[in-house]
Amino acid sequence: MTANPTRVLVLNSGSSSVKYQLLDMADGARLAAGLVERIGEETSRLVHSPLATGGDKRETEAPIADHEAALQAVAAELTADGLGLDSPELAAIGHRVVHGGQKFTAPTVITDEVLAEIERLVPVAPLHNPANITGIRTAQALRPDLPQVAVFDTAFHTTMPESAARYAIDTATADAHMVRRYGFHGTSHAYVSRETAKLLGKDPSEVNVIVLHLGNGASASAVERGRCVDTSMGLTPLEGLVMGTRSGDLDPAVLLHLSRNAGMSTDEIDTLLNKKSGLIGLCGDNDMREIRRRIDEGDEQAKLAFDIYVHRLKKYIGAYYAVLGKVDAVAFTAGVGENAAPVREAAVAGLEELGLAVDAGLNAVRSGEPRLISPEYARVAVAVVPTDEELEIATQTYDLVSA
């Protein structure tokens, strides 16, 4: 065995997909990355990028029956690059697990007891935790000798005070059914808040940051001195900001109204709010680039969708400013946050009295690097910080097993 193995394989197992990256934590280098999708369907697809060699991306289409077959296919691709799962350089496998409830507040080495607890949380994460469990069990079968680590989306948010985490419903009912605000995208919020502090030349314990993770799924967090004190997603990833296909905040009586007056079933309402709402429900598109193109052509429906999206975003910036009392930076991240300059400009517009402003020239620059887009005179920094959830999972995994 190698004295100090430094490689970590990061796995993100979905219901019909597996995303993966192999990183060397000695220098943070990405050695390989890829995606297996349409698992269990008639034709599955595997895309593999051999980053260590700089070779061409490899793509294959063939039936892949289940997650075990998917991971075996991934292992074969890595072996072809000289990076097989049997390598003594491999220190651990890090798994993204969406829901860790209240119990898991940090990355955790996976044991039978840990798996049982992740399974107990399936009722509050029915789409995600079962797929995560399948990925873990499959990886354990392939490398039973290797540490397997769960890194939870919810862990970063477990520092929220009860005043932020509790819903105002009967306490006994809430406790019996695990009803509370958990928050998600935690690895991204942790990484971006830390990188924002670094951009300001300060330690995370010295700054308060509002992080806006804006992708097809979107969430905001209030991070006080490195600890999350509030976040927009709740029991599920449905609460909060307007998203690509999710409604975000909604009067809960809307569900009762649709059930009683439209005759909609629970499943129909679930589909409506998670898959047919948000931007796609408002204007038929959930791609911000397409929405902006339509706005430029005078499409009023697209403009209204954009305005609703920004209005909700601005409300959360103001709310979290109030929660924190003092804000050092607002950081935009993820697909929309990193690339949609009009969203950043509109979200901050009119907040000059709060010390927020965007420099049009700096905002227009496209870059893959963390950067400030606020003018020098602004009291609150506005930043664009590319997220890196795979690196965060790998870092947390490696730090745990090497300790």
N, C-alpha and C positions, 0 to 999 in steps of 0.2 A: 504493500500500500504506500501511496505517496504520503510523506510526513504531514504535510499541511494542504489537503485538498481545498481548492478555492472556488470551484465552479458550483453554480446553483441553477437547477432547472425550475423555471416558473411555469405552473400549469393553471389555466383558467378554464375549467370544465363547465360548459353549458349543457342544456338539455339535448342538443343535437350537434354540438361543436366542441372543439378543444383548441384554445389558443395557447401558444407556448413560446418561451424564450429561454435560451441558455446563455448565462452571463458568467464572466470570470470576475469575482469580487476582488481579485488582487489589484485590478485597475478599472473595474466597472465596464470592461469591454463586452459587447454583445457578440457572441460566437455564432449564434443561429437563431432564427425566429420562424414561426409559421402558424398555420391555421388548418385544422381539419373541420370541414363543415358538411352538413347534410348527412350526419351519421345515422345509419339505419334506413336511409332511403335507397331507392333503386340505384342512383348514381351519387356517390360521395365525391368530395373534392379535397385534395391536399395541396397546399401551397407552401413550399419550403424555401427559405432564403439562407444560403450558406455565407453568413456575414464574415466569418473568420477568414475565408479564402477569397472573398470578393467575387465568387462565381455567380453565374446567372441563376435567377430564381427558377426553381423546378416546380412544375405543376402536373398533377396526375388526377385523373377521374376514373374511379372504379368503386364498386360496392364496398363499403366498410360497415360491417354489421352492428358493431357496438363499440363502447369506449375502450374495451380491452384491445380490440383490433385496431382502433385509432391510435392508441399509445404504442402498440407494436409497430405500426406504420411510421410513427414519429421516430421511434428508436432506430428503425432501419435507415431513415433519412440522416439521422445524426451519425450513425455508424459509417455511412458512405462518406461523411466528411471527416472521419477519424475522431468523432466526438461521442461515441456510443454511450449508452446508459451504464455499461459495465466499466466505464473508465474510472480508474482510481483517483482521478482529479475531481470527480463529482462529490461534493460535500453534503448536499441535501437536495430535496425537492420541496419547493415552496408552493403551497396551494392557495389560490384566492378562494375564500369562503365568504359568501355574502352576509350571512347572519350569524352573529355570535351571541346575541342576546345581551343580558347584563353580566353574565359570568365571564366571558372572554374579553379582557381589557388589554390584551397584548398578544403578540405572536405566541403560538403554543405548539409544542411537540405533540404530534398526534398519537394517542393511545386508544385502546378500546373504549375507555371511559369518555375521552374527548369525542370520539365518533358518536357515541350514544347520546351525548349532549347536543351535538350538531343535529342529530336525527330528531331529538325532542323538539327542536326549534322549527321543524318542517312546517307546522301549521302557520307560522308567521312568515315563512319564506317558501311557499309551496312550489314555486317555479325554479328557484335557485339552489337551495340546500340539497335536494335529492341529487341533482347533477353534480354538485361539488363532492358529495359523498361517493358517488360512482367513480369520479376521477381519482379520489384518494385511495379507494380500495383497489382500483386497477393498478395504480402506481405502486402500492404496497406489495401487490402480487409480483410485479416485475422486479422490484428491488426491496425485498423484505429486510435487508440488512442496513438500509440507508435511513437516516432521520427524515421523517416527513413532517413538515411544519404547516400549520394553518395560520394564514394571515387574514384577519376578519375586516370586512368593509365597515362594520359597526364599531370596531374597537376604539378608534380615535374619538368617537362621540360619547363614550361612556363617562367622560369627565363632566358632561352636562349636569348642572344642579337639578334637583328634583323639580324645582319651579319651572324649568324649561322642558324637562323630560316627561312630566305627568300631563295627561289629558284631564280636563275637569269633568270626569264622569265618576260614578260610584266606585270607590276604591276597591272594595271587595271583588266586584265584577272585573275591574281592570286587572287586578293581581291574578285572579283565577284564570284569565285567558291571555295573560302576557301582553295586555294592551298598554302601550306607552310609546314614546317617541324614541326610536333607536338611531335614525340617521344612516346614510349610506355614502358611497364614494369616499370612505374614510382614508384610504391609502393616498388618494389624490389630494385631499384636503391637508393631510399631514405633510406630504412632500412639498406642496406648493406654499404652504404657510412658512415652512422652514426655509425654502429657497428664496422667498420674498424677504425674509429677515436678512439672509445672506446678501441679497441685492442691495439692501439698505446699509450693509456693513455692520449689522448688529446681531446679537444672539437672539434666538427665538423668545427667550424669557424676557426680552426688553421691549417687545413690540406687540401691538394689537393689529390684527389683520382680518379684513373681510375677504373671504375666498369665494369666488364665483366660478363654479365648475359648470361650464355651459357646453354640453354636447347634445346628442339626441335625448339623453337623460340629463337633467340639470339640477343642481343643488347649490345652496349657499351655506356658508358657515361663518360664525363669529368666533375668532380664535384670540383668546386673551392670554398673552405671555406664554404662548406655545400650547395652551390647553383649549379644547373646544368648549364653549359655554352655550352655544345654541347652533342649531342647523335646521334647514328647511324641510328635509324629508322626515317622515315620521315612523309609524308602525311599519309602513311599506314605502317603496320609492315613489309613491303616487302623490304625496303631499308636497306643497311648496310652489316652486316656480312653474311657469308654463313651459312645457317640453315639446319634443318633436311630435309625440303621439299621446302624451299624458296630459290630463287637465291641470294638475297641480291643485292648489287650494280651491275648495268647493264647499258651499253650504251643505252639510250632511243631509239636510232635509230634501235636497235634490234627488237623492237615491230613493227616499220614501215616495216622493212625488212621482218619479218614473215608474216605480213598482205599482203604485196604486192607480195612477191615471193613464199610464201608457201600457200597463200590463207586462212590463219587461221583467224577465227573470233575473236572478242574481248573476248568472253567468253572462247574460246579455248586457247588464249594467257594467260588469267587470270589463268586458270587451270594449264597451263604449268609452269608459274612462281611461283605460290603459292603452288602447290601440287605435281609437277613432277620435281622439280629442286632441288638445294642444294645437300646435300649428297645423297639423294635417286636418283636424276637424274644423278649424277656422277658415282655411283657404285651400285645402286639398294638397298642400306641399309641406313636407317637414325638412326640406333642405334649405338652409338659410340663403345659400347662393342663388337658388332658383327664386326664392321669395324676393330677394333684392332685385333680381333681373325683372321680375314682374312689376315691382314698384317703379322701377325706372321707365317702364313702358306705360305707366299710368293705371295699373291695376289697383282698384280701390279695396278689393277684398284682401289682397296680399298686404296692402298698407295697414289695414285694420288689424290683421293678424300680428304684424310687426309691432304696431303700437300697443296692443294688449300684452305682448311678450315683454316689451320694454317697461311698460307701466308696472307690471308685477315685479320685475327685476329692480326697478327704482324703489319700490315700496320696501323690499327686503334690505337694500342698502341702507335706507333711512332707519328701518327697524333695528338693524344690527349696529348701526352707529349709536342708537339710543341704548342698546344693551351693553355695549362696550364703554360708552362714555367718552372715550378717547380713541381715535383711530389713526394709526400710522400709515396704513396702506390698504388699498383695494386691489386685489389681484384677480385678473381674468385668466382662465385656463380652459383646456379641452377644446374640441374641434371648433365650436363657434367662438368661444372666448378667445382663442389664440388667433383666429383667422378673420373674424368678421369685424372689421374696423367700424362700420356704421353702428353695430350693436354697442360697442364700447363707448362711442361718442354719444349716442342717444341715452345710454344708461346714466351717464354722468352729467349730461346737459341740465342746467338749472340748479345744480347742487353747489354752486360757487360759494354760497354762504356757509356751507359745511367744509369749505377748504378744498373741494374737489374740482379738478379741471383736467382737460385733455388737450395736449398740443396736437393740432391737426397734422402737422408734418411728421412728428414722431409716431402718431397713431397710424399713419398710412404705410409705414415701413413694414415689410414682411420679413420675418426672421425666425429662425428656430431657437434663438437664444433668449434667455430672460432679459427683460428690458423695461425701463421706465418710459411711459408715454405722457407723463404729466409735465407741465412747464416748471421751471426752477422755482417760481414764486409760490406754487401750490403748497398749502400746509399739509395736505395728505397726498402721499405718493400714489399714483395709479400705475400699475404694473401689468405686463403680460408675461406670464411664467408658464412655459410648456410643462405639462404634467408628465410624469413618468411612473406609472403605477407598477410596471414590471420591475423597474429598478428598486422602487420602494419595497416591494414584496421580497425581492432577492436580498436587499440589505437587511431587512428585519429577520429574514430566515437565517442568513449567514451570521449575523451578530448573535443570534440565539444559540446556534449549534456550535459556534466557535468559542462561546463563553463557557 
